[in-house]
Amino acid sequence: MLKQRLRYGLTIGAGFAAGMAFLPGPGLLLLLVAFAAVCQWEFYQLAARDGYRVHSRLGITLGGLWMLTVYLLAAPPGKPHPDVPGWEAAMLIAICFIVLVRTMADAQARRAFETAAITFLGILYGPVMLSYYLRLAQWEAPRFWETTRAGVFLCFFLSVVVKLSDTGAYAFGTRWGRHKLFPRISPAKSWEGLAGGLLAGLAVGLLTGFIAAKCHWGPVGIFWTADGAAAILNPFRTGLIALALVIVGVLGDLIESMFKRAVQVKDSSGVFPGIGGVLDVVDSLIFAPPVLYFALVWLLP
């Protein structure tokens, strides 16, 4: 099972990393929209298995519109050109209103609270969270709709920390796991696996940060500086952020397990043998992009 997970996981990860690294801005947008849409669809399918009525097509359309708007309007941190004031709050209000009106017009929505809430949650859980990959990829971009190689490195940093910590947790848990972490939600996870994941994520984060500082990878001022001043992410802060990414990755995994446990299924779909669906692959990455984004923004001088 470990070999199968590694084979599929490394193939998916390499393809995703190559797409992020070499696709131009519009191509990266389409890649992320596709991932978010499939995740949303699988999320809505889980809800449907439990008998909930959900407006899947509307939710996926609004999610794609959210990511397109982020790509066009979100201003990269530290750049002089301002974004459209208040557009995020205004758009979330509009999305909520549209979902509620659609639910009101649906004569078959017998449980309106649940239909509206699950449809809106699918938008927040998928596209809104994953859109922070776009925000990171646009770091140092001269214009709204461009991405930068330096920004894409931030996406790579968080992805490699989280996913290799997943692998470390699985390996440690399989070999030494004895004490259950959260048996009601995920019986297979153990405290020993969590410790292995934290160690793996910390090691990968520190190593990647060290290489970035030596090779001048990533945005100026994050891992390295041009004038000899202290970078934002020194080894101590890099380690703390790596540990935070691992923890939110584990919580993201558990949250998806909670949804699957509620409908008594093992995988969100059967797209990848031995792994499950797209949501099973990216569940640990859903909350990591906003965590890294806001950590860097709040640390900016």
C-alpha distance (Angstrom), angle and dihedral (degrees) to the residues before:
residue distance angle dihedral
M1 . . .
L2 3.81 . .
K3 3.81 91.2 .
Q4 3.80 90.8 48.8
R5 3.79 92.3 48.8
L6 3.80 90.9 48.2
R7 3.80 92.7 47.9
Y8 3.77 95.4 50.7
G9 3.80 93.7 34.5
L10 3.79 94.4 52.6
T11 3.81 91.7 45.5
I12 3.80 92.6 50.6
G13 3.79 92.0 42.9
A14 3.81 93.3 49.1
G15 3.80 91.6 49.1
F16 3.80 92.5 47.7
A17 3.81 92.1 46.2
A18 3.80 92.0 48.8
G19 3.79 90.5 50.1
M20 3.79 92.0 50.4
A21 3.79 93.0 45.3
F22 3.80 100.8 46.0
L23 3.79 108.3 23.2
P24 3.80 116.3 97.2
G25 3.78 118.4 -119.7
P26 3.83 96.9 -85.0
G27 3.80 90.8 46.5
L28 3.80 91.8 51.4
L29 3.79 89.0 49.3
L30 3.81 91.3 53.5
L31 3.81 91.4 47.5
L32 3.80 92.6 52.5
V33 3.81 92.9 42.9
A34 3.81 89.0 53.0
F35 3.81 92.5 49.6
A36 3.79 92.0 46.4
A37 3.81 92.3 47.3
V38 3.80 93.3 51.7
C39 3.81 90.7 46.5
Q40 3.80 89.8 50.8
W41 3.79 92.3 48.0
E42 3.81 91.7 51.2
F43 3.82 90.4 46.9
Y44 3.79 91.6 51.5
Q45 3.82 90.5 46.0
L46 3.80 89.6 55.4
A47 3.80 89.3 53.0
A48 3.80 91.4 47.0
R49 3.82 90.4 53.7
D50 3.79 87.5 61.1
G51 3.78 91.9 53.1
Y52 3.79 99.1 -99.9
R53 3.78 119.4 142.5
V54 3.80 109.8 -133.2
H55 3.82 132.6 178.5
S56 3.80 93.7 -129.2
R57 3.79 99.9 167.7
L58 3.80 92.7 47.8
G59 3.80 91.7 47.6
I60 3.81 93.6 49.2
T61 3.82 91.3 46.8
L62 3.80 92.3 50.4
G63 3.81 90.2 45.9
G64 3.81 91.5 54.1
L65 3.80 89.7 47.3
W66 3.79 90.1 52.5
M67 3.81 92.3 53.5
L68 3.80 91.9 46.7
T69 3.80 90.2 51.6
V70 3.80 91.2 49.4
Y71 3.79 89.3 51.6
L72 3.81 92.3 50.3
L73 3.81 102.5 37.3
A74 3.80 111.8 23.7
A75 3.79 109.1 105.1
P76 3.81 116.3 -140.7
P77 3.84 112.6 -113.3
G78 3.77 115.8 -92.5
K79 3.81 95.4 16.2
P80 3.80 119.9 127.5
H81 3.80 97.3 -132.7
P82 3.82 108.9 89.9
D83 3.74 124.6 -138.3
V84 3.80 123.0 -124.3
P85 3.83 103.4 -71.2
G86 3.77 114.0 -108.1
W87 3.79 96.3 -6.4
E88 3.81 94.2 137.3
A89 3.80 95.9 55.0
A90 3.81 91.0 41.5
M91 3.80 92.1 51.7
L92 3.81 94.3 46.7
I93 3.81 88.9 51.0
A94 3.80 90.1 49.4
I95 3.82 92.1 48.2
C96 3.79 91.5 49.5
F97 3.81 90.7 48.4
I98 3.81 92.8 49.3
V99 3.81 91.9 49.8
L100 3.82 91.4 49.5
V101 3.81 93.2 47.8
R102 3.81 90.7 48.6
T103 3.79 90.0 50.4
M104 3.78 91.2 48.6
A105 3.81 90.4 52.6
D106 3.82 92.8 49.3
A107 3.80 108.5 94.5
Q108 3.82 90.4 -169.1
A109 3.81 94.3 56.9
R110 3.79 95.6 101.7
R111 3.80 92.3 164.5
A112 3.79 99.9 45.6
F113 3.81 94.8 172.2
E114 3.79 91.7 58.6
T115 3.81 96.6 41.1
A116 3.80 93.8 51.5
A117 3.80 95.0 40.3
I118 3.82 96.0 49.2
T119 3.80 93.0 44.6
F120 3.82 91.3 51.3
L121 3.81 92.9 42.5
G122 3.81 89.9 55.0
I123 3.81 89.2 58.1
L124 3.80 93.4 49.3
Y125 3.80 94.7 41.4
G126 3.80 95.5 51.2
P127 3.82 120.9 19.3
V128 3.82 99.1 24.1
M129 3.81 93.3 51.7
L130 3.80 95.9 39.4
S131 3.82 91.3 47.0
Y132 3.81 86.9 76.5
Y133 3.78 86.6 73.8
L134 3.81 85.2 66.4
R135 3.80 92.0 48.0
L136 3.79 90.7 52.1
A137 3.81 92.0 45.5
Q138 3.82 89.4 53.4
W139 3.81 93.8 55.3
E140 3.83 108.8 133.5
A141 3.82 91.2 6.3
P142 3.84 111.6 153.2
R143 3.81 91.4 -142.8
F144 3.80 137.1 31.5
W145 3.79 97.6 -107.5
E146 3.80 100.3 45.5
T147 3.80 132.5 91.9
T148 3.80 127.8 -151.8
R149 3.78 134.1 -144.7
A150 3.81 88.3 -126.7
G151 3.79 90.5 55.1
V152 3.79 92.9 46.2
F153 3.81 88.0 55.5
L154 3.81 88.5 62.4
C155 3.81 88.0 55.1
F156 3.79 89.3 49.7
F157 3.82 91.8 48.1
L158 3.79 95.1 55.0
S159 3.81 93.2 41.0
V160 3.79 95.6 51.4
V161 3.81 92.4 45.3
V162 3.80 93.9 50.4
K163 3.80 99.5 40.1
L164 3.81 96.3 43.8
S165 3.79 88.4 48.3
D166 3.82 86.2 54.3
T167 3.79 88.8 54.4
G168 3.80 91.9 47.1
A169 3.80 91.3 49.3
Y170 3.80 91.7 49.6
A171 3.80 92.9 48.3
F172 3.82 94.6 46.3
G173 3.79 92.9 42.9
T174 3.79 93.0 49.4
R175 3.79 92.7 48.9
W176 3.81 103.7 35.8
G177 3.79 106.9 9.1
R178 3.79 111.5 135.0
H179 3.81 108.0 137.1
K180 3.81 116.4 64.5
L181 3.78 117.0 -126.1
F182 3.80 100.3 -159.2
P183 3.82 108.9 -10.6
R184 3.81 95.2 175.3
I185 3.81 90.7 61.5
S186 3.81 106.0 22.9
P187 3.82 116.1 11.5
A188 3.81 93.3 -175.1
K189 3.81 96.7 60.2
S190 3.80 118.8 91.7
W191 3.79 138.7 -174.2
E192 3.80 88.1 -116.4
G193 3.80 89.3 56.0
L194 3.80 90.2 49.4
A195 3.80 90.2 52.1
G196 3.80 90.1 50.2
G197 3.78 90.9 49.1
L198 3.80 92.2 50.1
L199 3.81 91.6 49.5
A200 3.81 92.6 47.0
G201 3.81 93.3 46.3
L202 3.79 92.2 47.1
A203 3.81 92.7 49.2
V204 3.81 93.4 46.4
G205 3.81 92.3 45.7
L206 3.81 93.8 50.1
L207 3.81 92.9 44.5
T208 3.81 93.2 47.7
G209 3.80 91.1 46.2
F210 3.83 91.3 49.4
I211 3.81 92.0 50.5
A212 3.81 90.8 46.0
A213 3.80 91.0 53.0
K214 3.82 92.5 49.2
C215 3.82 96.0 43.4
H216 3.83 97.0 37.4
W217 3.78 93.9 -119.1
G218 3.76 122.4 163.7
P219 3.82 129.5 22.6
V220 3.79 118.9 -27.7
G221 3.80 110.5 -93.5
I222 3.81 97.5 22.0
F223 3.81 103.9 83.5
W224 3.81 97.5 -6.1
T225 3.80 140.8 16.1
A226 3.79 132.2 -146.4
D227 3.81 96.6 -142.1
G228 3.78 99.8 48.0
A229 3.81 94.4 -104.1
A230 3.78 120.4 138.1
A231 3.79 114.8 -78.7
I232 3.80 120.1 -128.0
L233 3.80 93.2 -118.8
N234 3.78 107.7 53.4
P235 3.83 115.7 171.0
F236 3.82 92.5 -88.1
R237 3.80 94.5 51.9
T238 3.80 91.5 41.2
G239 3.78 89.4 55.3
L240 3.80 92.8 48.1
I241 3.81 92.2 49.3
A242 3.82 91.2 46.6
L243 3.81 90.2 53.1
A244 3.82 90.9 46.9
L245 3.81 90.4 51.6
V246 3.80 91.1 50.4
I247 3.82 92.1 49.7
V248 3.81 94.8 49.3
G249 3.80 87.4 44.8
V250 3.80 90.7 56.4
L251 3.81 90.7 46.3
G252 3.81 90.3 49.1
D253 3.79 89.3 52.8
L254 3.81 91.3 48.9
I255 3.80 92.4 47.9
E256 3.79 91.2 55.2
S257 3.82 89.2 45.8
M258 3.81 87.7 53.9
F259 3.80 90.5 56.7
K260 3.81 92.3 46.8
R261 3.80 92.0 46.4
A262 3.80 89.3 52.9
V263 3.83 90.7 60.1
Q264 3.83 94.9 32.9
V265 3.80 99.0 -119.5
K266 3.79 128.6 132.6
D267 3.82 99.0 -147.8
S268 3.80 134.5 26.9
S269 3.84 87.7 -128.2
G270 3.81 139.9 -26.1
V271 3.80 99.8 -106.5
F272 3.83 94.9 120.5
P273 3.83 116.5 37.5
G274 3.79 111.8 -127.7
I275 3.80 92.3 11.3
G276 3.80 107.6 53.7
G277 3.78 128.2 -141.4
V278 3.78 134.4 -15.0
L279 3.79 89.8 -92.6
D280 3.81 89.2 55.8
V281 3.81 88.4 55.1
V282 3.81 98.3 47.3
D283 3.83 100.6 31.9
S284 3.81 91.7 102.4
L285 3.82 90.7 48.4
I286 3.80 98.1 52.0
F287 3.80 97.9 88.8
A288 3.81 98.3 28.3
P289 3.86 99.0 80.1
P290 3.83 95.8 57.6
V291 3.82 90.4 44.3
L292 3.82 92.6 54.8
Y293 3.81 92.9 40.3
F294 3.79 95.7 53.2
A295 3.79 93.3 40.0
L296 3.82 89.7 57.3
V297 3.81 94.2 42.1
W298 3.79 92.4 51.0
L299 3.81 91.0 47.1
L300 3.81 93.4 51.6
P301 3.82 111.7 113.2
